[in-house]
Amino acid sequence: MKKKYIFVSLTILGIFLFIASAQPQDSLQKFSLKLSGGYGNSTGGDMDDFINDLNSEITDLASVLILSQTGELKRANWGFDMEAEIVFHLSDNFGVGLGVGRMRRTENSMSELSLLAPLMRVSISWNPEYTVIPISLTGYYTLPLANRINVFFKAGIGYYAAKVKFLLRQEFESFFDQTGWELSDGEATDSNIGFHGGLGFEFDVTESFALVAEGSGRYVRFNDWDVENVSTGSFERRQIERGTFWAAEEFNGLTGKYYLGLELSEQKPNLPGTRNVRKAEIGFSGFSFRIGVKIRFGKS
């Protein structure tokens, strides 16, 4: 995957340099540095569906077994975005930018089932952390809107490198001093091409310095994960599993329903009580709002 990352990065950089070198020398002296940060949303694809179904399964079990339920497992959809971008201004209206960014999503949550709390307690805690590094090539079209204010539209393509870290811990306690726990501690990586677009506004403070506010959307999904998971527990030895994520609907005999689960395997799993098995698709499509600064260099 590292070779793929380097190849795509150099391809995007090569396109950028080709476009820039094709312009007159005066145009090469017109460039700016844009730094921005803000908050954004991402869809989780099968990861979100897995958490939704796990919550449903816990609720259904509480109903069937007449247990009390507290808490809910949460999806990691919101977090901070940042980007640094160099923009070459090919004319007063058109520009092309090469940028690198970072998106991070994290969440800590727990759900618990209990029977007369001192007698029995079963808890599940979920702690995911998503990090995405996009390298983007973006075209800009800018128009004056008012005195010192410009509006710009942008669209482009990017190479996205994603990493998912996750902790899934289950604990059991009872009045008779019986306790147990299981922990899955894993990391998954993948990369893919995505697309983005948006619009924003610039407020010129001086000839060479502007404030920027922008909103943008992106489309990117991943379905070929390299996963390593370490499983430990009070009744089992440490195990290391490697493979990719598979999504499968799994049957629960107590509730009589199917729920989406995530399996880790090198080959397509064929487990009893499962159906509709496929490679899991985790998405980071969404939108973000950022504010920042733009510093212009060269001749105006």
C-alpha positions, 0 to 999 in steps of 0.5 A: 500500500505504501508504493501505491500511496507514493505513486498516486502522490507523485502523480497528483504532484506531477499534474500540478507541476505540469499545469504550473509550468505551462503558464507564462513566467509572470503567472508562476509568481502569483501564488498563495498559501491557504491555511484553514481548520474547522469541523466536519462530518463523515459517514461511516458506511458499514461501520455505522450500520454495525454500531446501529445493529449492535445497539438494536441487538443489545436492546432486543436482548434486554427485552427478551431476557428482561434486563435493564439497559443503560447507555448506547454505543455511539458512531464517530461521525464528527471531528476536526478538519485541517488543510494546508494548500498552495494555490497557483493563480493562472489568471484573475479568476482561475487557479489550481491548488495542491493541498494536504489535510487531516481529518480525525474522528473519535468517540468513547461510549458504553452500553450496559445490561444488568439484572438487579444491578448487584447480581449481574452486569454485562457491559460493552465499550466502544472506542474508535478513532478514524484518521484520514490524510487527503492529498488533493488537486483542486481547481478554483474559479473566483469572482469579486462579490463586493468591496474586498470580498470575493467568492470562489468555487472549487472542485477536484480529486484527491488521494485519501489514506485512512487509518482506523484504530478500535477498542471493543471491550466486553466485561461480565460481573456477577454477585458470586464474584465471577468476572470476565472480560474480552478485548479486541484492540485493532488497527486497519489501513486503506487508501482510495481516490475521492472527489470534492467540491465546495464554495467559500468567501475571501475577505481582503484585509490587505493586498497580500492577506485575506481571511477565508471561510469555506464549506466543502463536501467529499465523496470517498469510500474504502473497501479493501482494508488491511487489518491487524487485531489483537484479542485478549481476555481473562479466559483466553490467550493473546491472539493476533489476527490479520486479514480484511473486514467482511460485513455479514448478517449474523443470526441471533437465536435468542432474538430470532433476528439477523444483525450486521456484524464485522468479521476479520478474515483473509478469505471470505468467511462461511460461518453458520448462521450468516448471510449476505457476506461481502467486503465491508465498505467504510465511508468518509464521505461528508462535509466540512466547514473551515475558516483560515487565512490566505497569504499571497506572494508574488506580483499582483 
